[in-house]
């Protein structure tokens, strides 16, 4: 039987912060590449890409314990 976890709060490491940021930037880059290949451009596509990238970055950061 496995030993129980020690009492205390689980801390998120620096790796999850960096991983979240890098993943968010990659999502933004892929979003912009996809928008360019579809011929969609402008401020709207950029804002949606930033929101999608930020959402994924936060999700990775929070989900990675």
Beta strands, then each sheet from edge to edge (+ up, - down):
end
